[in-house]
Amino acid sequence: MKPTVTALLFLLLAACASPRPGPDVVASAEQAVAAAEQAGGDEFAPTEMRFAREKLKSAKLGLENKKYEVALYLLEESEINSELAIEKSRAAKVRRQVNELRKSNEELLADMRSTFGDDFK
């Protein structure tokens, strides 16, 4: 009876243990960080980039220490921070373009007013 209970207990504990995530999960987070770097995240979203890198590093430590649930959570957070950095970079680039176009329009308007007078609209 005792060996059966012990075996069942071990099976139950094994079922509760988190399985080691595949290498593709870490690679996915690393690719997300690289994509954010390419999108200009270091320039336009430095805080998010720092968080993404820190979480990725912590997740790798968690995997080494067999804290798989925590590591998976940190990998997801790293990817989310990377995606946020990408979107912030895109928004900043568009904002920069809008400002350049606005400045160009103001210069054109000033040229038109100097050529045609203040009544030009």
N, C-alpha and C positions, 0 to 999 in steps of 0.2 A: 504494500500500500504506500509506504513512504517513497520508494523510488518512482512510483507513478505520479504522486503529488509533486515531487521534485521536478520530474520531467515536464509536467504540465505547467508548473511555475516558470521554468526556463523558457518554454514555448511562448507563454504569455508575455514574458519580458522581451523576448526576441521580437514578438509581433509589435510591441510598443516602441521599440528602438527605431530611430529615424535612419533610413537607408542613406548611404553616402550618395550625394548628388553626382551626376555625370559630369565629365569635363566640359561638356558643351554649355553648361550653365555658367561656369566661370568664363569661358570663352565669349559667351554672349555679353556678359557685363564688360569684359575687356574691350570688345568691339564697340560697345555703346560709348565707352569713355573715349576711345580713339575717334569715333565719329563726331563726338562733341568737340574734341580738340581740332579736328579738321574744319568744323563749322565755325570756329573762332571763339569757342567757349572760354579759353583762357583770357581773351581780351574783353569779351562782352558779358561773361557770366563767371567771374573767377570764384565766387563763393560756392556756386553749384559744382564747379569743377573740383574744387578742394573737397567738398563733401563726397562727391562721386569717387574720387581717388581714395579718400580715407575709408569709406565704407567697403570698397573693393579690397583694400589692404586688410581691414579687420575681418572680412569674410574669409580671406585666404588663411588668416591665422585661426579662425574658427574651424575651418576644414582640417587644418593640421591638428587641432586639439579635439577633433571629432565632435564638435558642437554643430551638427549639421543643420538643425532647425534655425539656429541663430545665423549661421552662415548663409542659408538660403534667403532669409529675411534681409540681411545686409546686402546680398547680391541684387535683390530686387530694388532696394533703396538706391543702390549705386546706379542701376539702370534708369531709375526714375529721375535721379539728379542729373544724369547725363542727358536724358531727353529734355529736361527742363533747360539745361544749358544750351542745347541745340535750338530750342524754340526762342529763348531769350536772345541768342545770337542772331537768328533770323529777323526777329522784331527790331533789334538794334540796327541791323544793316538796312532794313526798309526805312526805318526812321531817319537814318543818315541820308539815304537817297531822297527822301521827301524834303529834308532840310536843304539839301543841295539844289533840288528843283525849285524850292521856294526862293532861295537866294538868287538863283538864275532868273526867275520871274521878276523879282524885285529889281534886279539890274536892268532887265529889258524894259520894265515899266519906267524906270528912271531915264533910260535912253530915249524912250518914246516921248516922255514929258519934256525932256530938253530939246527934242527935235520939233515937237508939235505944240508945245506950251502946256500950261497947267490945266487946261480944259480937257486934255486927253483922258479918256476913261477906258 
